Each structure stands twice: as structure tokens, then as C-alpha cells.
């Protein structure tokens, strides 16, 4: 039997944004691409190590694997922050 207190608590739990949505996917993907365009140009040694085989190396500044991972990690951090913020504001 489910307690009525449990139902009351469950109804007041905030939206965590854990479910999949196309809007969230687009925001995180766009932030990763934007970070991939910016980050390899501003880090100190973007070409040290093996190169990442990207389709347009001149557009992405021909980054190494380390620079690529740093850019994608930064893009995910910014994208998740944007998604959480927009979810909190009720826009998404």
C-alpha cells in the first residue's frame, strides 16, 4: 500500500531534466560544436600529440586528440549548464 505522505512528496519534487528531449540534444550538440571551433584556437599547445581525424581540419584548427577531448568536455559542461538553466526557467 502506498502512503499518502509519499504521494505528497512525489508531487513536489522538482523537474530534474533527466528525460530525453530533442531541444536538449540540439543545445548540447550546438555548444559542443561551438566549443570545438573556439577551444583549439585559444589553448597554448593545440597540435601536440596525434591529430584528430576531423572532416574539415582547417575549420577546426586541426586539433590533437587532447585538444579535441578538452573542447568536447567544455562543450558538454556549457551545454548541460545551459539546459539546466533553461529548464529551471521553464523555457524548455
N, CA, C and O atoms as CSV, one atom per row, in Angstrom:
chain,resi,resn,atom,element,x,y,z
A,1,UNK,N,N,0.835,-1.166,0.000
A,1,UNK,CA,C,0.000,0.000,0.000
A,1,UNK,C,C,0.893,1.247,0.000
A,1,UNK,O,O,1.875,1.307,0.740
A,2,UNK,N,N,0.554,2.234,-0.823
A,2,UNK,CA,C,1.339,3.459,-0.927
A,2,UNK,C,C,0.829,4.470,0.095
A,2,UNK,O,O,-0.372,4.709,0.222
A,3,UNK,N,N,1.760,5.040,0.803
A,3,UNK,CA,C,1.405,6.032,1.817
A,3,UNK,C,C,1.021,7.349,1.150
A,3,UNK,O,O,1.594,7.712,0.123
A,4,UNK,N,N,0.071,8.057,1.717
A,4,UNK,CA,C,-0.327,9.351,1.160
A,4,UNK,C,C,0.783,10.377,1.326
A,4,UNK,O,O,0.867,11.318,0.537
A,5,UNK,N,N,1.633,10.220,2.332
A,5,UNK,CA,C,2.766,11.116,2.513
A,5,UNK,C,C,3.751,10.965,1.360
A,5,UNK,O,O,4.306,11.957,0.889
A,6,UNK,N,N,3.973,9.744,0.904
A,6,UNK,CA,C,4.856,9.505,-0.229
A,6,UNK,C,C,4.316,10.166,-1.491
A,6,UNK,O,O,5.087,10.732,-2.267
A,7,UNK,N,N,3.032,10.104,-1.705
A,7,UNK,CA,C,2.442,10.749,-2.873
A,7,UNK,C,C,2.565,12.263,-2.790
A,7,UNK,O,O,2.781,12.916,-3.810
A,8,UNK,N,N,2.435,12.828,-1.609
A,8,UNK,CA,C,2.560,14.273,-1.442
A,8,UNK,C,C,3.990,14.726,-1.718
A,8,UNK,O,O,4.200,15.769,-2.338
A,9,UNK,N,N,4.958,13.964,-1.272
A,9,UNK,CA,C,6.353,14.317,-1.511
A,9,UNK,C,C,6.695,14.153,-2.982
A,9,UNK,O,O,7.421,14.975,-3.541
A,10,UNK,N,N,6.192,13.119,-3.610
A,10,UNK,CA,C,6.494,12.866,-5.001
A,10,UNK,C,C,5.940,13.966,-5.900
A,10,UNK,O,O,6.547,14.282,-6.923
A,11,UNK,N,N,4.821,14.545,-5.548
A,11,UNK,CA,C,4.220,15.589,-6.377
A,11,UNK,C,C,5.002,16.892,-6.305
A,11,UNK,O,O,4.902,17.715,-7.215
A,12,UNK,N,N,5.778,17.099,-5.248
A,12,UNK,CA,C,6.502,18.357,-5.100
A,12,UNK,C,C,7.950,18.278,-5.540
A,12,UNK,O,O,8.669,19.268,-5.409
A,13,UNK,N,N,8.408,17.157,-6.053
A,13,UNK,CA,C,9.790,17.018,-6.500
A,13,UNK,C,C,9.979,17.839,-7.766
A,13,UNK,O,O,9.166,17.770,-8.688
A,14,UNK,N,N,11.053,18.613,-7.806
A,14,UNK,CA,C,11.315,19.485,-8.955
A,14,UNK,C,C,11.676,18.666,-10.188
A,14,UNK,O,O,12.113,17.521,-10.081
A,15,UNK,N,N,11.487,19.267,-11.358
A,15,UNK,CA,C,11.850,18.641,-12.623
A,15,UNK,C,C,13.368,18.571,-12.720
A,15,UNK,O,O,14.043,19.599,-12.664
A,16,UNK,N,N,13.905,17.373,-12.863
A,16,UNK,CA,C,15.355,17.205,-12.925
A,16,UNK,C,C,15.887,17.318,-14.337
A,16,UNK,O,O,17.092,17.487,-14.519
A,17,UNK,N,N,15.047,17.233,-15.326
A,17,UNK,CA,C,15.504,17.321,-16.707
A,17,UNK,C,C,16.193,16.068,-17.182
A,17,UNK,O,O,16.976,16.127,-18.130
A,18,UNK,N,N,15.933,14.926,-16.555
A,18,UNK,CA,C,16.636,13.698,-16.881
A,18,UNK,C,C,16.070,13.008,-18.131
A,18,UNK,O,O,16.748,12.158,-18.707
A,19,UNK,N,N,14.879,13.340,-18.556
A,19,UNK,CA,C,14.300,12.671,-19.722
A,19,UNK,C,C,14.864,13.278,-21.009
A,19,UNK,O,O,15.267,14.441,-21.036
A,20,UNK,N,N,14.884,12.473,-22.071
A,20,UNK,CA,C,15.436,12.905,-23.348
A,20,UNK,C,C,14.477,13.861,-24.039
A,20,UNK,O,O,13.261,13.673,-24.022
A,21,UNK,N,N,15.052,14.887,-24.645
A,21,UNK,CA,C,14.284,15.841,-25.417
A,21,UNK,C,C,15.147,16.298,-26.591
A,21,UNK,O,O,16.359,16.464,-26.446
A,22,UNK,N,N,14.535,16.498,-27.732
A,22,UNK,CA,C,15.281,16.937,-28.908
A,22,UNK,C,C,15.869,18.323,-28.693
A,22,UNK,O,O,16.963,18.607,-29.180
A,23,UNK,N,N,15.167,19.190,-27.975
A,23,UNK,CA,C,15.693,20.534,-27.697
A,23,UNK,C,C,16.980,20.465,-26.883
A,23,UNK,O,O,17.929,21.200,-27.159
A,24,UNK,N,N,17.020,19.601,-25.896
A,24,UNK,CA,C,18.211,19.459,-25.062
A,24,UNK,C,C,19.370,18.897,-25.881
A,24,UNK,O,O,20.511,19.335,-25.732
A,25,UNK,N,N,19.078,17.940,-26.733
A,25,UNK,CA,C,20.099,17.363,-27.604
A,25,UNK,C,C,20.689,18.430,-28.519
A,25,UNK,O,O,21.905,18.484,-28.700
A,26,UNK,N,N,19.846,19.273,-29.092
A,26,UNK,CA,C,20.307,20.317,-30.013
A,26,UNK,C,C,21.160,21.338,-29.272
A,26,UNK,O,O,22.175,21.789,-29.804
A,27,UNK,N,N,20.770,21.712,-28.053
A,27,UNK,CA,C,21.540,22.693,-27.287
A,27,UNK,C,C,22.921,22.151,-26.940
A,27,UNK,O,O,23.914,22.866,-27.082
A,28,UNK,N,N,23.003,20.908,-26.490
A,28,UNK,CA,C,24.298,20.332,-26.119
A,28,UNK,C,C,25.168,20.116,-27.353
A,28,UNK,O,O,26.377,20.338,-27.296
A,29,UNK,N,N,24.578,19.687,-28.466
A,29,UNK,CA,C,25.348,19.498,-29.689
A,29,UNK,C,C,25.884,20.821,-30.209
A,29,UNK,O,O,27.042,20.903,-30.618
A,30,UNK,N,N,25.058,21.853,-30.197
A,30,UNK,CA,C,25.497,23.167,-30.666
A,30,UNK,C,C,26.601,23.728,-29.781
A,30,UNK,O,O,27.546,24.336,-30.285
A,31,UNK,N,N,26.496,23.535,-28.478
A,31,UNK,CA,C,27.547,24.039,-27.596
A,31,UNK,C,C,28.847,23.264,-27.787
A,31,UNK,O,O,29.927,23.842,-27.663
A,32,UNK,N,N,28.769,21.966,-28.086
A,32,UNK,CA,C,29.987,21.185,-28.352
A,32,UNK,C,C,30.657,21.630,-29.650
A,32,UNK,O,O,31.882,21.737,-29.708
A,33,UNK,N,N,29.872,21.888,-30.681
A,33,UNK,CA,C,30.450,22.345,-31.955
A,33,UNK,C,C,31.056,23.732,-31.791
A,33,UNK,O,O,32.138,24.005,-32.312
A,34,UNK,N,N,30.368,24.607,-31.072
A,34,UNK,CA,C,30.902,25.944,-30.827
A,34,UNK,C,C,32.202,25.875,-30.029
A,34,UNK,O,O,33.150,26.601,-30.328
A,35,UNK,N,N,32.251,25.015,-29.027
A,35,UNK,CA,C,33.485,24.845,-28.257
A,35,UNK,C,C,34.587,24.246,-29.117
A,35,UNK,O,O,35.755,24.594,-28.946
A,36,UNK,N,N,34.240,23.354,-30.037
A,36,UNK,CA,C,35.238,22.754,-30.925
A,36,UNK,C,C,35.792,23.785,-31.903
A,36,UNK,O,O,36.930,23.658,-32.356
A,37,UNK,N,N,35.016,24.783,-32.226
A,37,UNK,CA,C,35.506,25.861,-33.087
A,37,UNK,C,C,36.392,26.848,-32.322
A,37,UNK,O,O,37.320,27.416,-32.898
A,38,UNK,N,N,36.115,27.058,-31.028
A,38,UNK,CA,C,36.822,28.088,-30.267
A,38,UNK,C,C,38.021,27.545,-29.496
A,38,UNK,O,O,39.107,28.121,-29.568
A,39,UNK,N,N,37.848,26.455,-28.765
A,39,UNK,CA,C,38.864,25.979,-27.817
A,39,UNK,C,C,40.217,25.652,-28.470
A,39,UNK,O,O,41.240,26.052,-27.914
A,40,UNK,N,N,40.288,24.956,-29.608
A,40,UNK,CA,C,41.621,24.685,-30.178
A,40,UNK,C,C,42.375,25.946,-30.615
A,40,UNK,O,O,43.586,25.889,-30.829
A,41,UNK,N,N,41.700,27.052,-30.746
A,41,UNK,CA,C,42.376,28.293,-31.117
A,41,UNK,C,C,42.912,29.053,-29.906
A,41,UNK,O,O,43.794,29.897,-30.062
A,42,UNK,N,N,42.411,28.783,-28.724
A,42,UNK,CA,C,42.820,29.561,-27.559
A,42,UNK,C,C,43.704,28.789,-26.580
A,42,UNK,O,O,44.281,29.399,-25.680
A,43,UNK,N,N,43.829,27.475,-26.723
A,43,UNK,CA,C,44.734,26.759,-25.822
A,43,UNK,C,C,46.169,26.910,-26.309
A,43,UNK,O,O,46.404,27.209,-27.480
A,44,UNK,N,N,47.114,26.706,-25.424
A,44,UNK,CA,C,48.511,27.014,-25.724
A,44,UNK,C,C,49.124,26.062,-26.752
A,44,UNK,O,O,49.773,26.520,-27.692
A,45,UNK,N,N,48.936,24.754,-26.599
A,45,UNK,CA,C,49.553,23.781,-27.498
A,45,UNK,C,C,48.478,22.878,-28.109
A,45,UNK,O,O,48.316,21.743,-27.663
A,46,UNK,N,N,47.747,23.349,-29.107
A,46,UNK,CA,C,46.654,22.530,-29.653
A,46,UNK,C,C,47.109,21.426,-30.595
A,46,UNK,O,O,46.320,20.543,-30.933
A,47,UNK,N,N,48.379,21.458,-31.031
A,47,UNK,CA,C,48.839,20.499,-32.034
A,47,UNK,C,C,49.829,19.479,-31.498
A,47,UNK,O,O,50.497,18.803,-32.281
A,48,UNK,N,N,49.940,19.352,-30.177
A,48,UNK,CA,C,50.870,18.397,-29.574
A,48,UNK,C,C,50.171,17.056,-29.444
A,48,UNK,O,O,49.110,16.961,-28.827
A,49,UNK,N,N,50.764,16.018,-30.024
A,49,UNK,CA,C,50.195,14.676,-29.959
A,49,UNK,C,C,49.559,14.283,-31.285
A,49,UNK,O,O,49.623,15.029,-32.263
A,50,UNK,N,N,48.942,13.100,-31.309
A,50,UNK,CA,C,48.315,12.636,-32.541
A,50,UNK,C,C,47.126,13.521,-32.927
A,50,UNK,O,O,46.376,13.993,-32.072
A,51,UNK,N,N,46.982,13.725,-34.210
A,51,UNK,CA,C,45.908,14.589,-34.712
A,51,UNK,C,C,44.576,13.850,-34.734
A,51,UNK,O,O,44.525,12.637,-34.935
A,52,UNK,N,N,43.516,14.593,-34.528
A,52,UNK,CA,C,42.163,14.053,-34.585
A,52,UNK,C,C,41.712,14.059,-36.045
A,52,UNK,O,O,41.797,15.101,-36.696
A,53,UNK,N,N,41.239,12.940,-36.579
A,53,UNK,CA,C,40.825,12.904,-37.988
A,53,UNK,C,C,39.433,13.514,-38.179
A,53,UNK,O,O,38.448,12.786,-38.307
A,54,UNK,N,N,39.354,14.836,-38.197
A,54,UNK,CA,C,38.088,15.534,-38.386
A,54,UNK,C,C,37.848,15.790,-39.873
A,54,UNK,O,O,38.809,15.853,-40.640
A,55,UNK,N,N,36.602,15.939,-40.297
A,55,UNK,CA,C,36.313,16.101,-41.724
A,55,UNK,C,C,36.834,17.401,-42.323
A,55,UNK,O,O,37.232,17.412,-43.488
A,56,UNK,N,N,36.846,18.497,-41.569
A,56,UNK,CA,C,37.335,19.781,-42.070
A,56,UNK,C,C,38.426,20.289,-41.125
A,56,UNK,O,O,38.148,21.105,-40.246
A,57,UNK,N,N,39.669,19.812,-41.297
A,57,UNK,CA,C,40.707,20.149,-40.319
A,57,UNK,C,C,41.028,21.642,-40.254
A,57,UNK,O,O,41.392,22.138,-39.188
A,58,UNK,N,N,40.902,22.368,-41.361
A,58,UNK,CA,C,41.227,23.794,-41.310
A,58,UNK,C,C,40.165,24.583,-40.550
A,58,UNK,O,O,40.486,25.584,-39.909
A,59,UNK,N,N,38.920,24.153,-40.611
A,59,UNK,CA,C,37.851,24.851,-39.884
A,59,UNK,C,C,38.024,24.661,-38.386
A,59,UNK,O,O,37.825,25.597,-37.611
A,60,UNK,N,N,38.392,23.463,-37.980
A,60,UNK,CA,C,38.541,23.152,-36.561
A,60,UNK,C,C,39.966,23.346,-36.060
A,60,UNK,O,O,40.269,22.937,-34.939
A,61,UNK,N,N,40.852,23.954,-36.846
A,61,UNK,CA,C,42.240,24.254,-36.497
A,61,UNK,C,C,43.080,22.992,-36.315
A,61,UNK,O,O,44.090,23.025,-35.611
A,62,UNK,N,N,42.681,21.882,-36.937
A,62,UNK,CA,C,43.429,20.626,-36.924
A,62,UNK,C,C,43.915,20.248,-35.520
A,62,UNK,O,O,45.123,20.139,-35.307
A,63,UNK,N,N,43.007,20.047,-34.559
A,63,UNK,CA,C,43.429,19.819,-33.169
A,63,UNK,C,C,43.970,18.410,-32.952
A,63,UNK,O,O,43.698,17.483,-33.715
A,64,UNK,N,N,44.742,18.290,-31.886
A,64,UNK,CA,C,45.187,16.968,-31.465
A,64,UNK,C,C,44.056,16.291,-30.702
A,64,UNK,O,O,43.012,16.893,-30.453
A,65,UNK,N,N,44.276,15.037,-30.335
A,65,UNK,CA,C,43.249,14.289,-29.609
A,65,UNK,C,C,42.977,14.943,-28.249
A,65,UNK,O,O,41.827,15.017,-27.817
A,66,UNK,N,N,44.027,15.416,-27.577
A,66,UNK,CA,C,43.853,16.074,-26.292
A,66,UNK,C,C,43.052,17.369,-26.398
A,66,UNK,O,O,42.190,17.644,-25.563
A,67,UNK,N,N,43.344,18.165,-27.436
A,67,UNK,CA,C,42.592,19.407,-27.640
A,67,UNK,C,C,41.141,19.104,-27.991
A,67,UNK,O,O,40.235,19.822,-27.567
A,68,UNK,N,N,40.917,18.048,-28.763
A,68,UNK,CA,C,39.551,17.654,-29.115
A,68,UNK,C,C,38.765,17.245,-27.868
A,68,UNK,O,O,37.627,17.672,-27.674
A,69,UNK,N,N,39.384,16.416,-27.026
A,69,UNK,CA,C,38.708,15.986,-25.794
A,69,UNK,C,C,38.440,17.159,-24.861
A,69,UNK,O,O,37.393,17.208,-24.215
A,70,UNK,N,N,39.374,18.105,-24.782
A,70,UNK,CA,C,39.159,19.289,-23.949
A,70,UNK,C,C,38.011,20.130,-24.487
A,70,UNK,O,O,37.201,20.638,-23.712
A,71,UNK,N,N,37.933,20.285,-25.808
A,71,UNK,CA,C,36.864,21.087,-26.408
A,71,UNK,C,C,35.501,20.427,-26.212
A,71,UNK,O,O,34.533,21.103,-25.865
A,72,UNK,N,N,35.419,19.129,-26.429
A,72,UNK,CA,C,34.139,18.437,-26.273
A,72,UNK,C,C,33.714,18.418,-24.800
A,72,UNK,O,O,32.527,18.545,-24.502
A,73,UNK,N,N,34.662,18.261,-23.885
A,73,UNK,CA,C,34.327,18.304,-22.454
A,73,UNK,C,C,33.802,19.676,-22.065
A,73,UNK,O,O,32.822,19.779,-21.326
A,74,UNK,N,N,34.441,20.728,-22.554
A,74,UNK,CA,C,33.981,22.085,-22.276
A,74,UNK,C,C,32.601,22.319,-22.871
A,74,UNK,O,O,31.749,22.947,-22.243
A,75,UNK,N,N,32.378,21.819,-24.075
A,75,UNK,CA,C,31.067,21.963,-24.706
A,75,UNK,C,C,29.975,21.269,-23.932
A,75,UNK,O,O,28.866,21.790,-23.817
A,76,UNK,N,N,30.275,20.092,-23.394
A,76,UNK,CA,C,29.282,19.393,-22.578
A,76,UNK,C,C,29.000,20.146,-21.271
A,76,UNK,O,O,27.849,20.242,-20.847
A,77,UNK,N,N,30.040,20.674,-20.639
A,77,UNK,CA,C,29.820,21.436,-19.412
A,77,UNK,C,C,28.946,22.663,-19.659
A,77,UNK,O,O,28.015,22.933,-18.900
A,78,UNK,N,N,29.251,23.402,-20.723
A,78,UNK,CA,C,28.465,24.590,-21.048
A,78,UNK,C,C,27.046,24.195,-21.461
A,78,UNK,O,O,26.080,24.844,-21.060
A,79,UNK,N,N,26.920,23.136,-22.259
A,79,UNK,CA,C,25.608,22.700,-22.729
A,79,UNK,C,C,24.711,22.200,-21.612
A,79,UNK,O,O,23.521,22.515,-21.580
A,80,UNK,N,N,25.270,21.427,-20.700
A,80,UNK,CA,C,24.475,20.924,-19.573
A,80,UNK,C,C,24.067,22.074,-18.669
A,80,UNK,O,O,22.945,22.097,-18.162
A,81,UNK,N,N,24.967,23.027,-18.464
A,81,UNK,CA,C,24.604,24.206,-17.682
A,81,UNK,C,C,23.490,25.003,-18.337
A,81,UNK,O,O,22.581,25.480,-17.657
A,82,UNK,N,N,23.556,25.150,-19.654
A,82,UNK,CA,C,22.501,25.869,-20.377
A,82,UNK,C,C,21.178,25.122,-20.303
A,82,UNK,O,O,20.128,25.733,-20.104
A,83,UNK,N,N,21.223,23.812,-20.462
A,83,UNK,CA,C,19.992,23.019,-20.394
A,83,UNK,C,C,19.369,23.088,-19.005
A,83,UNK,O,O,18.158,23.264,-18.877
A,84,UNK,N,N,20.184,22.952,-17.970
A,84,UNK,CA,C,19.652,23.033,-16.611
A,84,UNK,C,C,19.092,24.416,-16.303
A,84,UNK,O,O,18.042,24.544,-15.674
A,85,UNK,N,N,19.799,25.443,-16.750
A,85,UNK,CA,C,19.314,26.795,-16.522
A,85,UNK,C,C,18.011,27.076,-17.261
A,85,UNK,O,O,17.089,27.665,-16.695
A,86,UNK,N,N,17.932,26.658,-18.521
A,86,UNK,CA,C,16.703,26.875,-19.288
A,86,UNK,C,C,15.554,26.029,-18.758
A,86,UNK,O,O,14.399,26.452,-18.809
A,87,UNK,N,N,15.856,24.841,-18.251
A,87,UNK,CA,C,14.823,24.018,-17.639
A,87,UNK,C,C,14.310,24.659,-16.354
A,87,UNK,O,O,13.109,24.653,-16.087
A,88,UNK,N,N,15.222,25.210,-15.562
A,88,UNK,CA,C,14.826,25.884,-14.331
A,88,UNK,C,C,13.953,27.102,-14.602
A,88,UNK,O,O,13.029,27.392,-13.842
A,89,UNK,N,N,14.248,27.818,-15.691
A,89,UNK,CA,C,13.458,28.992,-16.045
A,89,UNK,C,C,12.119,28.631,-16.685
A,89,UNK,O,O,11.241,29.482,-16.830
A,90,UNK,N,N,11.971,27.369,-17.063
A,90,UNK,CA,C,10.721,26.929,-17.673
A,90,UNK,C,C,10.668,27.170,-19.173
A,90,UNK,O,O,9.592,27.083,-19.766
A,91,UNK,N,N,11.790,27.469,-19.798
A,91,UNK,CA,C,11.814,27.714,-21.237
A,91,UNK,C,C,11.785,26.401,-22.010
A,91,UNK,O,O,11.158,26.309,-23.065
A,92,UNK,N,N,12.463,25.390,-21.485
A,92,UNK,CA,C,12.459,24.072,-22.132
A,92,UNK,C,C,11.405,23.216,-21.470
A,92,UNK,O,O,11.221,22.060,-21.850
